[in-house]
Amino acid sequence: MLVPTSDVRLSEGSGRCAVLIISGDVDRDLVPAIQAALDELIAEGRVQIVLDVQSVTFMDSAGLGVLTYGMRGTEAADGGLSLAGAGIQVRRLLDMSGLDEVVSVFPDVDAALATWAP
């Protein structure tokens, strides 16, 4: 039996804020789950979203696409999307794609949430 090594789950947050923990490989197999979680949060009005990516081991272009999707969706609802705990592989991909210029990256979830403190 194969145990899934990639996952997305809601961790915390209140009001307009939410934290999604993403782990494993962010590729075409995990992207639909991330997209569905983002859609649900945005529909609930939780549009200040932190993606905790410290446990992401790999991200490809599909992962970049879902980041762009999340940024557009949250910004359209007067919110925003940021990353927390991005490792070397994720940071390098953001740099190579130019997304490092438009997505906020924080060392940890607390630092990211602090930007939206009332």
N, C-alpha and C positions, 0 to 999 in steps of 0.2 A: 504494500500500500504506500503510495506517495503522499507525503505530508507537504501541504503547500508551504512554500518558504517566503512567499510574497503576500502582503496583507495591507489593507487600509482600514482604519477604525477611528471612530470619534473618541477623543481623549477627554477634553475638558472645554471650558469656555462658558460664558454666560452673556446674556443680552445679545448684542450683535456679533460677539466674538466666538470663534470656535477653533479648536485644534484638531487636525487630522494627523494621526501617526501613520506614516507609510514605511513599510519595511520590505527588504528584498529587492527584486528586480522590477524596475518601473519600465515596462515594455508593453507591447500591444496586448498582452494577456491581462495585465493589471489595470491598464488605462480605463476600461469601461467601469470598473468598480470605483476608481477615483472620480471619474466624471459623474457617476450617479450620486456619490456622496456630496460632491460640490453642488450639483443641481438641487439636492434635497436641502442642504444648508441655505443656499440662496433663496429657495422658495419659502423657507422658514424665516427669512429676514436676517439670518446670521451671515453677514457679508464681510466681516473682518476675519479672514481665515488665515491661520498659520498652518503650513504644512511642515510637520516635524519629519525631516528627512535624514536624521542622524543614523538610522538603520538601513538606509538605501545602499545596496551594494553595487547596483548597476542602473544606469538610465540611458535610454536611447532617444531617437528623434520622436518616438511616440510619447515619451515622457515630457519632452520639450513642448509638444503639441498640447498636452493636457495642462501644462503650466500656463500656456498662452490662453487656453480656453478658460481656465479659472480666473486669470487676471481680467480678461474681458468681461466675464460674467459678474465678478464682484465689483469692478469699477462701474459697470452699467447700473448697478444698484447702490451707488455711492459708498462702496466699501473698498476693500483691497485684499490682495493676497501676498503673503510673504513666506519665506523659507526659514527654517531654523535648523541648525546643526548640519549644514551641508558639508559633506566630506570632499576630499580632493577630486574624486571622479566627477561628482555632480558640479562642483565649482568649475572644473576644467570645461565641462560641456556647456555650462552657462557662458563662460568666457568665449569659447569658440563660436557659439551661436549669436553672441551679442546680447543675450537676455540678461547678462549681469548688469547691463546699463538700465534695465527697466524693472527688474524684480528686486525687492529688498531682501537681503540675506543677513540673518542674525546668528550669533554664536549659539543661542539656545532659545527655547520657547519663552522663557520669562522676559528676555530682552525684546522679543518680537511683540509679545502682548503689551509690554510697557508703552509701546508707541501708540496704542489705542486706549490707554487708560483715561478715564473720565476726568 
